[in-house]
Amino acid sequence: MSKLVQSIKEAIALSGLKDGMTVSFHHHLRNGDYVLNMVMEEIANLGIKELNVNASSLFDVHTPLLNHIENHVVTGLATDYIASGLGRAISMGVMEKPVQFRTHGGRPSDIALGRTPIDVAFIAAPTSDPMGNCSGKYGPSACGSLGYAFADAMYAKKVVVITDNLVPYPLQDWSISEDYVDYVVTVDAIGNPKGIVSGTTQITRDPVGLVMASHAAKVIEASGLLKDGFSFQTGAGGASLAAAKFLKEIMLEKGIQGSFGLGGITGYMVDMLKAGCFRSLMDVQCFDLKAVESIRSDARHQEISAMHYASPSSKSAVVDSLDVVILGATEIDTDFNVNVHTDSNGYIMGGSGGHSDTAAGAKLSMIIAPMFRARLPIVTDHVHCVSTPGQDIDVLVTQGGIAVNPRNAKLKEKLVGAGLPVLDIHELKEKTERITGKPQRLPKGDRVVAQVISRYGDLLDNIYNVPQKA
């Protein structure tokens, strides 16, 4: 028996895909992905229309979707993140129906609960055998963890694995097993390795970023959470990695061994694992080549699904055991609501990803961001879009001071006691505006172009179109 079929076109036909159905994709190949565009082109050629696309994230490489939207091949989009190429067009009103934004935990939760059923899942697999046992750890297009594809494989009515590295049955060390897979297709290439992962992820050398990173590490130290068994997640940005560097130095100096590092794993987190700062890494997505190599070769580096990572409807999720998370922001308001969906002009250029999942689960959720970008203050009266509710944010760290959410008075006492530069968030806003001036708030349109769905499945906020100048 073999599940191999000759082409993507044949797999689509065998799947029974029809007008109005939902197809899904994962984003582990990121800006190197070929699969979404290949599949959608074949779907369009077959004359299938009015589809919903449920993708864990969408990048600039996926801008050909705009043609399919204009031709009504695609009429609905659900995702956790949209890069600026697609995002700008959506903000200008290219779609008739609002995009639905979910979180990295909310997406698999809603799939599992049947709120967003998937008819056909197309899974890009760097390695597969003829029966569909597949992995992201091996092959020329290796991306590491396939964490965001598990829910698609488990709950879609039909599952198509697309690979450029077919190996004899059975594949050893598979991630997704054959009992979920209907068809397997081989292609020349599922992606461009240069776009899948970066060779290195660099710690910032910017003095402003280093000041913020130093403050962030000292906040964690003063919080009382930095002790044996400590758990931690940070992003791949330069300042976040610098904060991890300062934290590593403190942990090694004090002989602290944490329990786990979490999230999208970078080479720097791998270095912390090897240095003994953590007992294990829990990895839903690899961000660079060192992380891919580590998850392939080190048993302490564990692949987890998005459900295991952050689903609020799972029996348990790792985010609920998280001590500290470092997050970014495009805006934060005086109620500590955070925007990571739009830029300061209201154009879509991101999404929550795991932002609000980890903020809700962690004991200490920290935003690290400069006081201003392009002379636009980070702190505003009201964010353009609430991506993460202020009730889940504990502290904002900038180069000009640290603002603590009034909901966490004990943390403020600890930081003041440690001699850190704590300011009221209104003071920080005024301090910034003395440098930048007070920006004029731009008008928003009258049409909802995207809905921000909370990790629990309810509507958190609406994103409106950006009015175009005559």
NORLIN-V709116 format. One record per residue. PSI is psi as a letter, one per 40 degrees, with the letter a starting at -180 (* if undefined). OMEGA is omega in radians with two decimals (* if undefined). NEAR is the number of other C-alpha atoms within 12 Angstrom. Layout:
# NORLIN-V709116
psi omega near
PSI OMEGA NEAR
PSI OMEGA NEAR
This chain:
# NORLIN-V709116
psi omega near
i 3.07 10
i 3.08 19
e -3.11 29
h 3.00 27
i -2.94 27
d -3.02 19
i 3.03 24
d 3.12 36
d 3.13 30
d 3.13 23
d 3.11 31
d -3.14 38
d -3.13 24
d -3.12 23
e -3.12 30
e -3.11 23
h -3.13 36
i 3.10 23
h 3.02 21
e -3.12 22
i -3.13 31
h 3.03 38
i -3.11 47
i -3.12 48
i 3.01 48
i -2.98 48
e -3.08 51
e 3.07 48
e 3.05 46
b -3.02 41
e 3.04 32
e -3.02 29
h 2.98 39
d -2.88 40
d -3.11 42
d -3.11 41
d 3.12 31
d -3.10 29
d -3.10 41
d 3.09 39
d 3.10 27
d 3.10 24
d 3.13 36
d 3.14 29
d 3.12 18
e 3.10 19
e 3.12 23
h -3.02 30
i 3.03 29
f 3.12 28
i 2.93 33
h 3.07 39
h 3.08 42
h -3.09 44
h -3.09 46
d 2.97 47
i 3.13 42
h -3.07 43
i -3.12 35
d 3.11 28
e -3.10 29
e -3.14 35
d 3.01 27
e 3.04 26
d -3.13 39
d 3.09 30
d -3.13 21
d 3.06 33
d -3.13 31
d -3.13 22
e 3.10 22
f 2.93 27
d 3.08 34
h 3.09 36
e 3.11 32
h 3.10 36
h 2.99 44
h -3.07 43
i 3.11 45
e -3.04 47
h 3.05 41
h 3.10 44
i -2.94 33
d -3.12 26
d 3.05 25
d -3.03 32
d -3.13 40
d 3.13 32
d 3.11 30
d 3.11 39
d 3.13 41
e 2.98 31
f -3.08 30
d -3.12 31
i 3.11 34
d 3.12 22
i 3.11 24
i 2.95 28
i 3.04 41
h 3.08 43
h 3.00 48
a 3.10 47
i 3.13 50
d 3.03 49
d -3.12 49
d -3.13 46
d 3.13 51
d 3.09 50
d -3.12 40
d 3.04 36
d -3.10 41
d -3.12 26
e 3.13 23
e 3.11 20
d 3.14 17
g -3.09 32
i 3.13 30
h 3.10 37
d -3.14 33
h 3.07 41
h 3.07 46
h -3.02 49
h 3.05 55
h -3.06 52
h 3.13 55
d 3.04 47
h 3.08 44
i 2.93 45
i -3.04 38
e 3.13 33
e 3.05 34
e 2.96 45
h -3.00 40
i -3.08 47
i 3.04 44
e -2.99 48
e -2.99 40
i 3.06 34
i -3.10 27
d 3.13 25
f -3.07 39
h 3.13 45
e 3.13 51
b -3.12 47
i 2.99 49
f -2.99 46
d -3.07 42
e -3.11 54
e -3.04 47
d -3.11 45
d 3.10 45
d -3.12 46
d -3.04 44
d -2.96 33
e 3.11 28
i 3.12 34
d 3.06 27
i -3.10 33
h 3.12 44
h 3.05 52
h 3.13 53
h -3.03 52
i 2.99 43
e 3.13 33
g 3.14 34
h -3.13 33
i -3.13 25
i 3.10 16
h -0.06 21
i 3.00 20
h 3.03 25
i 3.08 20
f 3.10 24
i 3.06 30
d 3.08 37
h -3.02 40
i -3.03 29
d -3.07 28
e 3.05 19
e -2.90 30
h 3.11 38
d -3.04 35
i 3.09 40
h 3.13 44
h 3.02 43
i 3.09 34
i -3.12 29
d -3.12 20
h 3.07 27
e -3.13 42
i 3.08 35
h -3.09 25
d -3.14 27
d 3.11 20
e -3.11 26
d 3.13 33
i 3.03 36
i -3.14 25
d 3.11 20
i 3.02 21
h -2.89 27
h 2.97 23
h -3.10 26
i 2.97 23
e -3.14 18
h -3.11 16
d 3.11 16
d 3.12 25
d -3.14 28
d 3.06 29
d 3.13 30
d -3.11 40
d 3.10 42
d 3.08 35
d -3.09 41
d 3.14 45
d 3.13 39
d 3.06 34
d 3.14 47
d 3.13 40
d -3.09 32
e -3.07 26
d -3.08 33
e -3.11 22
e -3.07 28
g 3.14 32
i 3.14 26
h -3.09 22
e 3.14 24
h 3.08 34
i -2.86 42
i 2.96 53
i 3.02 49
i -3.12 44
a -3.09 40
e 3.12 33
i -3.06 29
d -3.12 30
d 3.12 39
d 3.11 43
d 3.08 40
d 3.07 36
d 3.09 44
d 3.11 45
d 3.12 32
d 3.13 29
d 3.12 42
d -3.13 38
d 3.13 24
d -3.11 26
d 3.14 31
d 3.13 23
d -3.08 14
e 3.12 16
f -3.12 19
h 3.02 26
h 3.12 30
i 3.13 35
d -3.11 28
i 2.89 35
i -2.93 47
i 2.86 49
a 2.97 49
h -2.96 47
h 3.10 46
i 3.06 46
d -3.14 36
d 3.05 40
d 3.05 49
d 3.09 42
d 3.12 25
d 3.07 38
d -3.11 37
d 3.13 25
e 3.12 22
e 3.13 27
d 3.12 37
i 3.06 34
d -3.12 29
i 2.98 34
h 3.09 43
h -2.85 44
h 3.05 42
e -3.11 45
h 3.09 46
h -3.09 49
e 3.14 42
i -3.02 35
d 3.12 32
d 3.09 30
d 3.10 44
d 3.13 44
d -3.11 28
d -3.11 36
d 3.10 42
d -2.92 29
e -3.04 18
h -3.09 21
e 3.11 18
e -3.13 22
h -2.93 40
h 3.04 38
h 3.07 43
i 3.09 34
i 3.07 37
d 3.07 47
d 3.11 39
d -3.14 34
d -2.86 46
e -3.07 44
h 3.13 40
e 3.13 34
e 3.02 26
i 3.12 25
d 2.93 13
i 3.12 18
i -3.03 31
d -3.12 37
d -3.12 42
e 3.06 29
e -3.04 30
h 3.09 35
d -3.01 36
h 2.98 45
h 3.04 46
h -3.04 49
i 3.08 47
a 3.12 42
i 2.91 47
d 3.08 41
i 2.95 42
h -3.10 51
i -3.03 34
e 2.98 30
e 3.10 32
e 2.96 41
i -3.07 38
h 3.04 46
h 2.98 46
e 3.14 42
d -3.05 49
i 2.98 39
a -3.06 33
e 3.08 34
e 3.09 32
e 3.12 37
h 3.10 38
h -3.14 43
f -3.11 33
a -3.12 38
i -3.04 46
d -2.99 45
b 3.10 47
e -3.05 50
d -3.05 47
d 3.07 48
d -3.09 46
d 3.11 47
d 3.14 44
d -3.04 37
d -3.00 34
i 3.04 34
d 3.12 31
h 3.10 43
h -3.01 45
h 2.97 50
h 3.05 51
h -3.05 49
i 3.09 41
i 3.13 37
d 3.14 40
i 3.01 33
h -3.12 20
f 3.13 16
f 3.01 18
h -3.08 27
i 3.10 37
d -3.12 47
h -3.11 47
i 3.11 35
d -3.14 26
h 3.11 24
i 3.10 36
d -3.08 39
h 3.06 44
h 3.07 38
d 3.09 50
h -3.10 46
i -3.12 35
d -3.13 33
e -3.10 26
e -3.14 34
h -3.09 44
d -2.99 43
i 3.00 49
h 3.13 51
h 3.04 51
i 3.09 43
e -3.08 32
e 3.14 34
i -3.07 36
h 3.12 41
h -3.12 45
h 3.09 42
h 3.14 35
e 3.10 25
e -3.10 18
g -3.08 23
d -3.13 18
d 3.11 19
d 3.13 31
d 3.12 28
d -3.12 23
d -3.11 23
d 3.08 31
d 3.13 23
d 3.13 16
e 3.10 19
e 3.14 17
i -3.05 31
g -3.09 31
h 3.08 32
i 2.91 29
i -3.07 27
d 3.07 34
d 3.07 27
d 3.13 22
d 3.10 34
d -3.13 38
d 3.11 26
d 3.14 24
d -3.09 29
d 3.03 24
d 3.09 17
d -2.98 19
d -2.89 20
i -3.13 16
h -3.08 20
i 3.06 23
h -3.14 14
h -3.10 16
i 3.13 18
i 3.04 16
i -3.11 23
a -3.09 22
e -3.11 16
h 3.11 22
h 3.12 27
e 3.10 36
i 3.05 45
h 3.09 35
h -3.12 44
h -3.13 39
i 3.14 36
e -3.14 37
e 3.03 27
e 3.13 28
i -3.13 18
h 3.14 19
d -3.12 26
i 3.04 28
i 3.00 33
h -3.08 42
i 3.11 31
i 3.06 35
h -3.13 31
h 3.13 21
h -3.14 18
i -3.13 7
* * 3
